[in-house]
């Protein structure tokens, strides 16, 4: 997607659908508890980073997540509408984006499988380079996730229907640790471009949930490292530096 910096931060800290996306700018994809219909969330990120690429600064986000279990199949259906606005790196107009995601998951015994579809709408035409030339974009994804030795692990493949995202694959790892009586959520993601046969980025993050009744405030800090592909690729716009960034999200379940 444009410059390089690392992504899956927001996704890993907000919830943990490690099987669906990879960055704190990415919509929450974890299904709410059975007693809830969904959730609303607002957030701030010092930078809009997505899959190792820096798309802008001072990003504000809003998100609606809904969950439903099909009575016939017993499968969980998750719908997410996510909107983000950030200061553009390349133009005076802000980077405004809407993402609509529909996904379902199933327990296969040895792992949980996830299949989903995402529609990307770029309100001011500033379409990320990985999605092709101009206009909106559509993407499908397939993932497997399970717990391994106390660590939640996931592997997800993303395929851009209209453009060419170079067969993006992401490995996600997350674990919660008790530090001085506080639960800290640690996350790590690594992106791999299948067609180029190269690693694009790696990210580590730490976050902490602070509960307020039905609301949860989640501040985070993350550090991204560009790997071989992003350091050499023109998609990084000549920027090959590691980066530290942070943010927070406030989520309310209903």
Helices and strands as residue ranges (DSSP letters): H 9-14, E 38-50, E 53-69, E 76-88, E 95-107, E 112-122, G 129-131, E 137-148, E 151-160, E 168-179, E 182-193, E 198-212, E 215-226, H 228-232, G 234-236, E 243-253
